[in-house]
Amino acid sequence: MTIFTSNIHSQTRHGVRRILVAGGAGFLGSHLCTKLIKDGHRVVCVDNFLTGRRSNIEHLLTHPRFKLIRHDIIERLPALGPVDQIYNLACAASPPKYQSDPLHTFKTNVIGAMNLLEIAERNNATILQSSTSEVYGDPEVSPQPEGYHGNVNTVGPRSCYDEGKRAVETLFYEYHLQRGVSTRIARIFNTYGPRMSPSDGRVVSNFVVQALAGDDVTVFGDGSQTRSFCYISDMVRGLMALMNAPDSVCDPVNLGNPTEFTILELAQTVIETLASPSRVVFSRLPVDDPKQRKPDISRAAECLGWAPHVPLAEGLVQSIPYFAAEAVRAPLRLVVAE
């Protein structure tokens, strides 16, 4: 366990909160940390750097209200002092990453969440869990509302992640019901934007990287499977709205962009946006790859007043310069897309 810190004070005053972000050096976590610091809060970032990157938070390391602790949440955390809010974003989200060590993925979800829930209970803090649209599995209902219980394979290559997240939701439900912990559950749908690892295997990053290089853009299956893509700024705004919602909003809430695209449409959009010479090629569909993803966000609209604002075309334009800079900085090695 390694701690990097500048002078950070524990007390909360004048509306300033002390906020723990587990997985804070990751794609989503680093954007959240940046926004929380911008809003005047004090942030403790915990990350084991299995998928998080120091470059994501480099701009925060010398900030007086930011503290970085290098630590794996499956182990009990060191004494952190009082905290007011906890965001649990700690777990690889791309299939190639979480499938590389399935047992660690499951432990991160379940044991890691229990460790953070205990901190929340001791501090009377509100804790938010980043769950996932993967709890719906390969859905038989579209769009997917929070009341849909899903169609998940418990013994497949994606199960360590899907079932791990489902188990965490149960833990949050029981800690709220039995111990009175103030809990929030965000079911996050596909999110993209700057600071994604270009080589992590997610479909937006893979397509952009391939098209930037002029390589073939690899579509799995026939490309008819669908996804809904939410830009990072919209997702951060949704997470913060959920965290600061009344305690009655303790049941899961979908956060995502309900505009649905086929994977083939995404590939063609990326190629056209970049005016790339790339061709679309097709490959075998991975096991248990969901055929459809479209969130019903009516609960988020009703309880949080939240809806996404950034359309895919605009989000891609905002993301491409980052991926282009990453391609110049270091050679990129792609892995299997979702």
PyMOL commands that set and color helices and strands:
alter all, ss='L'
color gray80, all
select helices_A, chain A and resi 27-38+54-60+95-98+102-123+133-136+159-179+203-213+232-243+263-274+298-304+312-329
alter helices_A, ss='H'
color red, helices_A
select strands_A, chain A and resi 2-5+18-22+42-47+66-70+85-88+126-132+182-188+191-192+217-220+226-228+230-231+253-255+260-262+280-283
alter strands_A, ss='S'
color yellow, strands_A
deselect
rebuild
show_as cartoon
